[in-house]
Amino acid sequence: MELIWFAVGNRDAIAGMALEHITIVGVAVGLAILTGVPLGIAITQNRRIADVVLYAASIIVTVPSIALFGLMIPILSTIGHGIGWLPAVIAILLYSQLPIVRNTYTAITNVDPALREAARGMGMTPLQRMWRVELPIAVPVIMAGVRTAVVMNIGVAAIAAYIGAGGLGVLISRGISQTDPRQLIIGALAVSLLAIVADRALYRVQKLLTPAGL
Amino acid sequence: MIQLEDLTKTFGAANRLVVAADRINMTVPSGEICVLLGPSGCGKTTTLKMVNRLVRPTSGRILINGEDTSGLDDIALRRQIGYVIQQIGLFPNMTVEENICVVPRMLGWDAGRAKARAAELIDLVGLDPHQFLRRYPKELSGGQQQRIGVIRALAADPPVMLMDEPFGAIDPINREIIQNEFLKMQAELKKTIMFVSHDIDEAVKMADKIAIFRGGRIEQYDTPDRILARPANDFVANFVGADRTLKRLRLIDARQVAQDAPALPAETAPQEAARLALAAGAPVVVVVDAARRPVGYVPAEALAGARGTLSGLAQPMPVTMPAQCDLRAVVSEMFTHDMRWLACTDAEGRFAGIVTQRAVTAALSEAAPAVAAQ
């Protein structure tokens, strides 16, 4: 009961933090799509390079987020952004590479070889094959990677409160430092809820983007 | 016309060279279907794919209608060659119409012309344009998909088609139907076609000429009848099978070996019938109704000394065959009904002659007509 009153009483502040949270994750994953999808497509051309890139992306994910933030402080301090919004976006951009690059790579390499042969035999250029055949067929799997990236990084963004990036993590960090279970629980619930809602919304987008014939 | 000159493909390094195609020389005349036939790994598919350069030749030349294709870039070359594969390869993200329009649109046709062409082609394979053009490949049966695969390759009206086991993945009943449809289309379209198959029956049915491959070389290149009648060596003889003489039955129509026999109304006198049978050299006289449809027969030996009319002597006709069917079907019916001859009918069901067992064996023992070596 107390929790509900707390949430209702602070609804504007919570909504503001949620918006910050969404912005951080949205911008970072948006940029990750713009980098990860082309990278995933590019590495389909060479198996060895693909292995190296996917391995590197996997290693990035194994670095704990709090350590990654710490690593970026001295680097980004040189341009005056050691803490705050920018390192949070960069961290999430890096974490998002693995699901997006890997799913793109897998989706493209899994396109039925018969389709590729038909496309080649009909005289499609490599670009036409990619835009008209391979990418449309790969969309559902790429979007699944995007969803994984978003859900995973909504959690990471909560930790970014510790480097002053804002977002719903502020409630959690304050809850811990002030030993206030209300803030802690509301913050945690809000982060979970945001992850679920984002995943459902992106699933809708995935359905819309998937070509009708698949 | 497709001409292959010393076409060679080798894979691998110099120390472990694999020769997939070894100095292939052959000519496919315009408007003919040439079936490349052989066991797996014999080089037939490699040879086919060198024509549209999905496999790059190591050496040798390919000429299409007299023009050396090495002057064309890969993309331009492929757009003027129809290509059909066993796995069909319809793009699942495109409707049937979009699939058919791919090559015409790449060649710069406007949308209206491409769509009109798609409707015309789908009609040609007996599918309703209104119903099927907007469907997606997954909404079609396997046979329908393969028909679309074939007309997609025909969309820009290429003079040359390459078909890589195009009907291999279809069940036997539908395969037979689609093969027949395709032959009917080909009779009008007269494309120059290279067709890979590993099925001798399909080859005999589809081919104007068959090239039998082994180990990257052509063992024999000839008409189906000559391949079956006169295999060049033991490999070819084994490959076409011990029943190769029976396979030749498919290549001959009943009307080609049919002979005349007296076709008489039931009220004819036996003496008259006997005289006519002797004159025609026929073992039977056929009793026909007013519309000249065969209804019964009398063996020639039963006529001698008989009285009355044929109606008293006639036995009912057990079976008749259309004159345009092949001898395989005729012989099958002969065996079924234990007959030494069968009556043939024309399209209206009128008597059109008889096929005797002796005529069939004579046709098979005839030397296959010599064909000028390519």
Interface residues (C-beta under 8 A of the other chain):
Chain A: D112 A114 L115 E117 A118 A119 R120 G121 M122 G123 M124 T125 Q128 R132 V133 P136 I137 P211 A212 G213 L214
Chain B: N52 L54 D74 I75 A76 L77 R78 R79 Y83 I85 Q87 I88 G89 L90 F91 P92 N93 M94 T95 V102 V103 M106 Y136 P137 K138 R152 A153 L162
